[in-house]
Amino acid sequence: MYLEVQGLKKRFGNKNIVDDLSFSLDKGKLMCILGSSGCGKTTTLNMIGGFLKADGGRILLDGQDITDISPEERPVTTVFQAYALFPHMSVMQNVVYGLKFKKVPKQEAEERGRRYLEMVGMAEYADRPIQSLSGGQQQRVALARALITEPKLCLLDEPFSNLDAGLREKLRFELKRLQKELGMTMLFVTHDQEEAMILSDKMAVMEKGIFVQCDTPWNIYHNPASDFVRDFLKLDRLIFQEDGTMLKRITE
């Protein structure tokens, strides 16, 4: 497997936040971790990204043990809920920022920057200050900045939760298009059931630090492993694509 998480553990005080968690993800796939607030999903993401030290277990990516590697040295990028863009920089400067640590020449960095801004529909905003952009536009810039370094794994922590429903739906489909186009491996955390069903190649429902079910959206929807999973999803009739991912919900 491309990403392997083996027996991951995290405690805060006397409470197990992530409890002996193991899962794997194939290269080029998008996996959503779905759960309510406090279930351990963001803590799991932060340990994989290196922002939290695990109390136990191992994280392997493309055969490399990255468990104890610092965040900046991991071949991993993260898109945060709060965007985390530099307000004093232009759009282009934000997007190419990570390339300077890879010693990419300035001209090549700007060429790559324009290419990735085009992918997210933001090329015409390259010279604009970040503070002049809307929330949706800033999230597109954050996504371009994460992808431009061509990481082995991209982590996304509820990146669309601050956006209105219409824009959130649009960006979901754009993210899925980009992920497939680039063959990028992604791990996406959300509390939104519909979002997880739409985006996932593989989906995990998390409760109290463990995965209570981990499977394709189609299998979880049609064969929930427990009453908790069935009740948590609370979805109406769904239409799935041939690859098993959700296309839309029927509400009439």
MOKATA-V667727 format. One line per field, one symbol per residue. ss: DSSP state (@ for helix, = for strand, . for the rest). burial: 1 if it has 16 or more other ideal C-beta (glycine too) atoms within 10 Angstrom, else 0. Layout:
ss: ???
burial: ???
//
This chain:
ss: ..==========..===========....=====......@@@@@@@@@......======..==.....@@@..====..........=@@@@@@@@@@@@...@@@@@@@@@@@@@@...@@@...=@@@..@@@@@@@@@@@@@@....=====.......@@@@@@@@@@@@@@@@@@...=====..@@@@@@@..======..======.@@@@@@....@@@@@@@...====.....=====..
burial: 011111011100000111101010100011111110001111111111110101001011100001100000010111111010100001111111111000010000110111011011011011000100100111111111111110111111111100100011001100110110000111111111111111111111111011111111110110010000100110000101000011000000
//
